[in-house]
Amino acid sequence: MIKTSIKIAVTSLLLVSIASAGNSFGTVNGETITQEEIEQTLGQQGIEFSSLNKEMQKRVLDMVVDRKLLSQHAGKSDIAKSDDFKEKLEMLKKELILNLWMEREAQKIEESVTDADIKAEYEKNKDLYKVPAQLKARHILVKSEDEAKDIIKSLEEAKDPKATFITLAKEKSTGPSGVNGGDLGWFSLDRMVPEFSLAADKLKKGTFTKEPVKTQFGYHVIYLDDRKPAGTKSLDEVKDQIRAKLNRERFNAFMDQTVKTLKKDAKVDLKLK
């Protein structure tokens, strides 16, 4: 079964062979260094050439120059006249034709997905977009119960408990969130150990635990910043996700059906070794 992403990428060798002369970065023996060659050298790391410092830009350009010089040198040989070259060129042509054809068919499928299709998919699978209740909390983790009790006492005496909590978290918490004032961000109850979740869920917004909460990690003091009830993501929130899902499913179904149809009339002779 063919499983191919909607966006088909042509191989890097083909990209070089059809590279445009736009966005020139200089020349090598009169041949332009193109944006495509720069991107190929940077690879799939998602790094923007313009974001690199001058030294790194020079290193990348030097790599492109080296490759261009070798390519030009190889081009002066008789490789292009060899049977091996002609055979591989035909293979590359076939691969390029296939990739471009799949891109064209994928585009047709993308254009066929309507807002009505997306809405129908959303209504049919609404359960997939349910989100559980979530809490936004902070905690201070310490090794002993006495330390936790001292922290709670300081919070009870504080004029601004939240500000004091953040300060104490930075000073005393042994957990990795301490540097951020104990901030754990948003989380569903099942993401934390049961003892922690149970204690946090009992708090009202803007309050903290009045007794240390013991878990396998030590003793916690918890402050509740906010809470969100369980709900369902809106259509607007998941529209792009559903569109991509429908595109992928329809493209895969189209490819599978096309292969099945072609196989009916094809003469296939396999030889296993």
Buried (B, 14 or more C-beta within 10 A) or exposed (E): EEEEEBEBEBEBEBBBEEBEEEEEBEEBEEEBBBBBBBBBBBEEEEEEBEEBEEEEBEEBBEBBBEBBEEEEEEEEEEEEEEEEEEEEEEEBEEBBEEBEEBBEBBEEBBEEBEEEBBEEBBEEEEEBBEEEEBBBBBBBBBEEEEBBBBBBEBBEEBEEBBEBBBBBBBEBBEBEBBEBBBBBEEBBBEEBEEBBBEBBBEBEEEBBBEEBBBBEBBBBBBBBBEBEEEEBBEBEEBBEBBBBBBBBEBBBEBBEEEEEEEEEEEEEEEEEE
